[in-house]
Amino acid sequence: MASTETTLKEQKTDDLAGLEAGLDALDSVQIRRTPVGEVLVKKVLPPVVAVVLVLVVWQLLVSFKVTDEYKLPAPSAVWDSLTVMWREGTLFSVLWTSVSRALYGFVLALAIGTPLGLLVSRVKFVRAAIGPILAGLQSLPSVAWVAPAVLWLGLNDSMMYAVILLGAVPSIANGLVAGVDQVPPLFLRAGQTLGATGVKGAWYIVMPAALPGYLAGLKQGWAFSWRSLMAAEIIASSPDLGLGLGQLLENGRNNIDMAGIFLAIILILLVGIAIDLLIFSPLERAVLRRRGLLARG
Protein backbone atom coordinates (compact mmCIF):
# COMPACT_ATOMS: atom_id res chain seq x y z
CA MET A 1 0.00 0.00 0.00
CA ALA A 2 2.82 2.33 0.90
CA SER A 3 4.61 1.54 -2.34
CA THR A 4 1.46 2.36 -4.32
CA GLU A 5 1.15 5.75 -2.62
CA THR A 6 4.83 6.41 -3.30
CA THR A 7 4.35 5.53 -6.96
CA LEU A 8 1.34 7.87 -7.25
CA LYS A 9 3.31 10.69 -5.62
CA GLU A 10 6.22 10.15 -8.00
CA GLN A 11 3.83 10.13 -10.97
CA LYS A 12 2.25 13.41 -9.84
CA THR A 13 5.69 14.90 -9.36
CA ASP A 14 6.69 13.84 -12.87
CA ASP A 15 3.47 15.30 -14.31
CA LEU A 16 4.07 18.63 -12.56
CA ALA A 17 7.64 18.67 -13.74
CA GLY A 18 6.53 17.99 -17.30
CA LEU A 19 3.91 20.74 -17.08
CA GLU A 20 6.47 23.22 -15.77
CA ALA A 21 8.89 22.24 -18.52
CA GLY A 22 6.18 22.78 -21.12
CA LEU A 23 5.31 26.21 -19.72
CA ASP A 24 8.98 27.14 -19.64
CA ALA A 25 9.28 26.08 -23.27
CA LEU A 26 6.35 28.30 -24.21
CA ASP A 27 7.90 31.22 -22.33
CA SER A 28 11.20 30.68 -24.10
CA VAL A 29 9.67 30.97 -27.57
CA GLN A 30 11.08 34.12 -29.10
CA ILE A 31 8.82 36.00 -31.48
CA ARG A 32 11.04 37.73 -33.98
CA ARG A 33 10.15 40.55 -36.31
CA THR A 34 10.43 39.58 -39.94
CA PRO A 35 13.35 41.40 -41.63
CA VAL A 36 12.44 43.91 -44.33
CA GLY A 37 14.39 41.94 -46.93
CA GLU A 38 12.44 38.78 -46.19
CA VAL A 39 9.14 40.68 -46.42
CA LEU A 40 10.16 42.08 -49.80
CA VAL A 41 11.14 38.64 -51.11
CA LYS A 42 8.08 36.77 -49.84
CA LYS A 43 5.30 39.35 -50.17
CA VAL A 44 6.36 42.08 -52.58
CA LEU A 45 8.42 40.23 -55.16
CA PRO A 46 5.83 37.54 -56.17
CA PRO A 47 3.08 39.99 -57.23
CA VAL A 48 5.64 42.22 -58.98
CA VAL A 49 6.91 39.21 -60.94
CA ALA A 50 3.34 38.23 -61.80
CA VAL A 51 2.55 41.74 -63.10
CA VAL A 52 5.74 41.79 -65.18
CA LEU A 53 4.90 38.40 -66.70
CA VAL A 54 1.40 39.59 -67.59
CA LEU A 55 2.81 42.70 -69.27
CA VAL A 56 5.38 40.63 -71.19
CA VAL A 57 2.75 38.18 -72.44
CA TRP A 58 0.45 41.08 -73.29
CA GLN A 59 3.17 42.83 -75.30
CA LEU A 60 4.08 39.58 -77.08
CA LEU A 61 0.47 39.07 -78.13
CA VAL A 62 0.41 42.60 -79.54
CA SER A 63 3.82 42.26 -81.22
CA PHE A 64 2.90 39.00 -82.97
CA LYS A 65 -0.48 40.48 -83.95
CA VAL A 66 -2.47 37.61 -82.51
CA THR A 67 -5.57 39.75 -82.88
CA ASP A 68 -6.50 43.13 -84.30
CA GLU A 69 -5.03 46.20 -82.61
CA TYR A 70 -8.43 47.73 -81.94
CA LYS A 71 -9.34 44.59 -79.96
CA LEU A 72 -6.14 44.35 -77.95
CA PRO A 73 -4.26 47.64 -77.49
CA ALA A 74 -0.59 47.72 -76.60
CA PRO A 75 0.38 48.38 -72.96
CA SER A 76 1.95 51.62 -74.17
CA ALA A 77 -1.42 52.78 -75.52
CA VAL A 78 -3.05 52.19 -72.13
CA TRP A 79 -0.21 54.07 -70.49
CA ASP A 80 -0.77 56.97 -72.90
CA SER A 81 -4.44 57.10 -71.89
CA LEU A 82 -3.41 57.20 -68.23
CA THR A 83 -0.92 59.98 -68.97
CA VAL A 84 -3.59 62.04 -70.73
CA MET A 85 -5.93 61.76 -67.73
CA TRP A 86 -3.09 62.72 -65.42
CA ARG A 87 -2.20 65.81 -67.46
CA GLU A 88 -5.83 66.85 -67.70
CA GLY A 89 -6.22 66.49 -63.95
CA THR A 90 -9.19 64.12 -64.23
CA LEU A 91 -7.58 60.91 -62.92
CA PHE A 92 -8.02 61.50 -59.19
CA SER A 93 -11.46 63.05 -59.59
CA VAL A 94 -12.68 59.97 -61.47
CA LEU A 95 -11.19 57.66 -58.83
CA TRP A 96 -12.59 59.68 -55.93
CA THR A 97 -16.08 59.84 -57.45
CA SER A 98 -16.34 56.06 -57.45
CA VAL A 99 -14.36 55.30 -54.29
CA SER A 100 -16.25 57.84 -52.16
CA ARG A 101 -19.59 56.47 -53.37
CA ALA A 102 -18.54 52.89 -52.65
CA LEU A 103 -17.17 53.66 -49.18
CA TYR A 104 -20.18 55.72 -48.16
CA GLY A 105 -22.55 53.04 -49.43
CA PHE A 106 -20.55 50.35 -47.65
CA VAL A 107 -20.72 52.23 -44.34
CA LEU A 108 -24.51 52.49 -44.73
CA ALA A 109 -24.67 48.76 -45.54
CA LEU A 110 -22.56 48.05 -42.46
CA ALA A 111 -24.90 50.06 -40.24
CA ILE A 112 -27.93 48.16 -41.58
CA GLY A 113 -26.46 44.69 -42.12
CA THR A 114 -24.87 44.30 -38.67
CA PRO A 115 -28.02 44.67 -36.50
CA LEU A 116 -29.99 42.74 -39.11
CA GLY A 117 -27.51 39.86 -38.93
CA LEU A 118 -27.64 39.84 -35.13
CA LEU A 119 -31.44 39.84 -35.21
CA VAL A 120 -31.60 36.96 -37.68
CA SER A 121 -28.99 34.92 -35.82
CA ARG A 122 -30.52 35.37 -32.35
CA VAL A 123 -34.28 35.33 -33.00
CA LYS A 124 -35.59 32.03 -34.38
CA PHE A 125 -38.81 33.46 -35.80
CA VAL A 126 -36.97 36.21 -37.68
CA ARG A 127 -34.47 33.69 -38.99
CA ALA A 128 -37.21 31.42 -40.25
CA ALA A 129 -39.01 34.37 -41.83
CA ILE A 130 -36.25 36.28 -43.63
CA GLY A 131 -33.18 34.01 -43.45
CA PRO A 132 -33.95 32.33 -46.81
CA ILE A 133 -34.74 35.73 -48.33
CA LEU A 134 -31.32 37.07 -47.33
CA ALA A 135 -29.64 34.02 -48.85
CA GLY A 136 -31.59 34.52 -52.08
CA LEU A 137 -30.78 38.23 -52.22
CA GLN A 138 -27.09 37.46 -51.83
CA SER A 139 -27.18 35.25 -54.93
CA LEU A 140 -29.14 37.82 -56.97
CA PRO A 141 -26.89 39.75 -59.38
CA SER A 142 -26.55 43.37 -58.28
CA VAL A 143 -27.12 44.60 -61.83
CA ALA A 144 -30.74 43.47 -61.52
CA TRP A 145 -31.41 46.28 -59.03
CA VAL A 146 -30.22 49.07 -61.30
CA ALA A 147 -33.38 49.31 -63.43
CA PRO A 148 -35.89 49.51 -60.54
CA ALA A 149 -33.60 51.85 -58.58
CA VAL A 150 -33.51 54.27 -61.53
CA LEU A 151 -37.30 54.20 -61.79
CA TRP A 152 -37.73 54.62 -58.02
CA LEU A 153 -35.14 57.30 -57.35
CA GLY A 154 -34.05 58.72 -60.70
CA LEU A 155 -30.53 59.29 -62.03
CA ASN A 156 -28.81 60.53 -58.88
CA ASP A 157 -26.48 59.41 -56.11
CA SER A 158 -29.40 58.04 -54.07
CA MET A 159 -29.97 55.49 -56.81
CA MET A 160 -26.29 54.47 -56.60
CA TYR A 161 -26.47 54.02 -52.82
CA ALA A 162 -29.68 52.00 -53.10
CA VAL A 163 -28.03 49.55 -55.50
CA ILE A 164 -25.00 49.27 -53.17
CA LEU A 165 -27.21 48.60 -50.15
CA LEU A 166 -29.27 45.96 -51.92
CA GLY A 167 -26.08 44.20 -52.97
CA ALA A 168 -24.02 44.51 -49.77
CA VAL A 169 -26.47 44.25 -46.85
CA PRO A 170 -27.35 40.56 -47.44
CA SER A 171 -23.66 39.60 -47.60
CA ILE A 172 -22.81 41.41 -44.36
CA ALA A 173 -25.85 40.01 -42.55
CA ASN A 174 -25.24 36.46 -43.76
CA GLY A 175 -21.56 36.67 -42.82
CA LEU A 176 -22.48 37.67 -39.28
CA VAL A 177 -25.10 34.92 -39.08
CA ALA A 178 -22.50 32.36 -40.15
CA GLY A 179 -20.05 33.70 -37.57
CA VAL A 180 -22.64 33.54 -34.77
CA ASP A 181 -23.56 29.98 -35.72
CA GLN A 182 -19.92 28.99 -35.15
CA VAL A 183 -19.76 30.43 -31.61
CA PRO A 184 -19.37 27.57 -29.10
CA PRO A 185 -22.51 27.27 -26.90
CA LEU A 186 -20.22 27.17 -23.86
CA PHE A 187 -19.30 30.83 -24.51
CA LEU A 188 -22.94 31.85 -24.52
CA ARG A 189 -23.71 29.94 -21.33
CA ALA A 190 -20.67 31.41 -19.61
CA GLY A 191 -21.75 34.89 -20.66
CA GLN A 192 -25.25 34.33 -19.32
CA THR A 193 -23.81 33.08 -16.03
CA LEU A 194 -21.80 36.30 -15.74
CA GLY A 195 -24.84 38.42 -16.53
CA ALA A 196 -23.97 39.20 -20.17
CA THR A 197 -27.43 38.90 -21.71
CA GLY A 198 -29.33 40.92 -24.30
CA VAL A 199 -27.33 43.81 -25.72
CA LYS A 200 -24.41 43.16 -23.34
CA GLY A 201 -24.24 39.54 -24.42
CA ALA A 202 -24.27 40.54 -28.08
CA TRP A 203 -21.55 43.16 -27.57
CA TYR A 204 -19.20 41.33 -25.18
CA ILE A 205 -19.75 37.66 -26.11
CA VAL A 206 -21.41 37.11 -29.49
CA MET A 207 -19.66 39.76 -31.59
CA PRO A 208 -16.08 39.04 -30.42
CA ALA A 209 -16.58 35.29 -30.80
CA ALA A 210 -18.18 35.69 -34.24
CA LEU A 211 -15.55 38.16 -35.45
CA PRO A 212 -13.81 35.90 -38.04
CA GLY A 213 -17.07 35.12 -39.81
CA TYR A 214 -18.19 38.71 -39.50
CA LEU A 215 -14.97 39.96 -41.13
CA ALA A 216 -15.46 37.49 -43.97
CA GLY A 217 -18.95 38.90 -44.45
CA LEU A 218 -17.60 42.46 -44.43
CA LYS A 219 -15.01 41.58 -47.03
CA GLN A 220 -17.63 40.00 -49.24
CA GLY A 221 -19.95 42.94 -48.58
CA TRP A 222 -17.31 45.35 -49.84
CA ALA A 223 -16.84 43.23 -52.97
CA PHE A 224 -20.59 43.39 -53.59
CA SER A 225 -20.60 47.13 -52.92
CA TRP A 226 -17.86 47.75 -55.45
CA ARG A 227 -19.36 45.50 -58.12
CA SER A 228 -22.85 46.92 -57.57
CA LEU A 229 -21.55 50.46 -57.96
CA MET A 230 -19.68 49.62 -61.16
CA ALA A 231 -22.83 48.05 -62.63
CA ALA A 232 -24.88 51.12 -61.67
CA GLU A 233 -22.33 53.56 -63.11
CA ILE A 234 -22.10 51.65 -66.39
CA ILE A 235 -25.84 51.31 -66.96
CA ALA A 236 -27.09 54.58 -65.46
CA SER A 237 -24.49 56.98 -66.81
CA SER A 238 -25.45 60.65 -66.90
CA PRO A 239 -23.57 63.99 -66.91
CA ASP A 240 -25.41 64.89 -63.70
CA LEU A 241 -23.80 61.93 -61.91
CA GLY A 242 -20.23 62.98 -62.62
CA LEU A 243 -17.56 60.81 -64.18
CA GLY A 244 -16.74 57.66 -62.27
CA LEU A 245 -14.86 54.52 -63.25
CA GLY A 246 -18.01 52.84 -64.52
CA GLN A 247 -18.86 55.82 -66.72
CA LEU A 248 -15.24 55.89 -67.90
CA LEU A 249 -15.58 52.28 -69.01
CA GLU A 250 -18.87 52.96 -70.76
CA ASN A 251 -17.43 56.04 -72.50
CA GLY A 252 -14.61 53.89 -73.83
CA ARG A 253 -17.14 51.48 -75.29
CA ASN A 254 -19.18 54.24 -76.88
CA ASN A 255 -16.06 55.79 -78.41
CA ILE A 256 -14.60 52.43 -79.46
CA ASP A 257 -11.55 53.34 -77.36
CA MET A 258 -10.12 49.98 -76.34
CA ALA A 259 -7.15 51.59 -74.57
CA GLY A 260 -9.57 53.62 -72.44
CA ILE A 261 -11.58 50.48 -71.69
CA PHE A 262 -8.48 48.60 -70.56
CA LEU A 263 -7.44 51.57 -68.44
CA ALA A 264 -10.82 51.66 -66.70
CA ILE A 265 -10.68 47.90 -66.04
CA ILE A 266 -7.18 48.17 -64.58
CA LEU A 267 -8.16 51.09 -62.34
CA ILE A 268 -11.23 49.21 -61.08
CA LEU A 269 -9.02 46.22 -60.31
CA LEU A 270 -6.39 48.34 -58.56
CA VAL A 271 -8.96 49.99 -56.29
CA GLY A 272 -10.28 46.59 -55.23
CA ILE A 273 -6.77 45.34 -54.47
CA ALA A 274 -5.85 48.53 -52.59
CA ILE A 275 -8.93 48.38 -50.34
CA ASP A 276 -8.20 44.76 -49.50
CA LEU A 277 -4.53 45.41 -48.72
CA LEU A 278 -5.10 48.61 -46.75
CA ILE A 279 -8.23 47.70 -44.77
CA PHE A 280 -9.32 44.07 -44.74
CA SER A 281 -5.97 42.25 -44.72
CA PRO A 282 -4.66 44.22 -41.67
CA LEU A 283 -7.96 43.57 -39.85
CA GLU A 284 -7.77 39.85 -40.58
CA ARG A 285 -4.16 39.65 -39.44
CA ALA A 286 -4.98 41.53 -36.24
CA VAL A 287 -7.83 39.15 -35.39
CA LEU A 288 -5.75 36.05 -36.13
CA ARG A 289 -2.84 37.43 -34.13
CA ARG A 290 -5.01 38.14 -31.09
CA ARG A 291 -6.32 34.57 -31.24
CA GLY A 292 -2.83 33.11 -31.44
CA LEU A 293 -3.28 31.88 -35.00
CA LEU A 294 -0.67 34.15 -36.57
CA ALA A 295 2.88 34.75 -35.46
CA ARG A 296 3.86 38.35 -34.94
CA GLY A 297 6.03 39.62 -37.74
Secondary structure by P-SEA (a helix, b strand, c coil): caaaaaaaaaaaaaaaaaaaaaaaaaaacccccccaaaaaacccaaaaaaaaaaaaaaaaaaaaccccccccccaaaaaaaaaaaaaacaaaaaaaaaaaaaaaaaaaaaacaaaaaaaaaccaaaaaacaaaaaaaaacccccaaaaaaaaccccaaaaaaaaaaacaaaaaaaaaaaaaaccaaaaaaaaaacccccccccccccccaaaaaaaaaaaaaaaaaaaaaaaaaaaccccccccaaaaaaaaaaaccaaaaaaaaaaaaaaaaaaaacccaaaaaaaaaaacccccc
